[in-house]
């Protein structure tokens, strides 16, 4: 998939997700922003969340590090107040 940056001059980045569909949920309408990266999305089709765990120690020799992607199958609550009230 391609990530859209809020600055139209920045080239769209490709981002690859594992092919497990259990982490995909229909997204509510709205605007979703990630300020540090500049990714800005309006009315996305889906929300996808993953828990990512390192499976190999950090290497100093330049070799690739390995990661385990575990689908987060809890329905996302973007834009909703999830705090409990008493």
N, C-alpha and C positions, 0 to 999 in steps of 0.2 A: 504494500500500500504506500501511497505518497502522503507525506505530512505537509500541511500547508502552513507556511510561515506568515506572521502578521505583516511583515515587510515584503511587498510584492517583488522587490528586487532580489530577494534571496531565493536561490534555486530550491525547488521542492526536494526534500530528502526522501529516499526510499527506506522503508522500515519493514522488516520481515517478521511475521508472527508465526509461531508453530501452528500446524494445521488442526489443532484440537478445537472444535466448535463449542465445547461445553462452557467456555468462558465468555461467550458472546451473548449480549443482551440488547434488545431494542432500546434505543436511547430516547429519553424524553426530549421534546423540543427545547431549544435554548442555545445559548452561546457558551462555549467552553474554552477557557484560555489557560495556558501554562506560561506564565510570565518569564521564567528563566530561559526557556527555549524559544519563545516567540511564537509557539504553535497556537493558532487561534482558529477554532472551528465553530461554525454556526449550523445548528440543526443536523447533527451527524445521524447516520443511520443506526450505528451500533456503538455500544460501550464495551470495551474488553479490558479485563484486568488479570494480571498474572503475579504470582509470588515467585521471585527469582532468587535462587540460592546458588552460592559458589560451590562447585564440587571439586575444585582443585585449588591448591594453595597459590597465592600470588607468586608469580615468577619474575625473576630479574633478568633472565636470559633472552627475553623478547619472544618467548613462545606463547602461543594462544592459551588464554585461560578458559576453563570450561564452566558452564552454568547449567542448572537444571530449572526449567520453566514449568511451574505447576499452575494449572488453571485455577483462578479464584472463581468458584461457582456460586458465590453469594451475590444476589441481585444488587447492583450498584445503587447508591442513593444520591447521585450527583444533584446538587442544587436543592436538596431537602435537608431540613434540620433533623439530625438524628439524635440530638441530646434528649435524655429522659427528663421528664418533669415530675415533681412530686405533688 
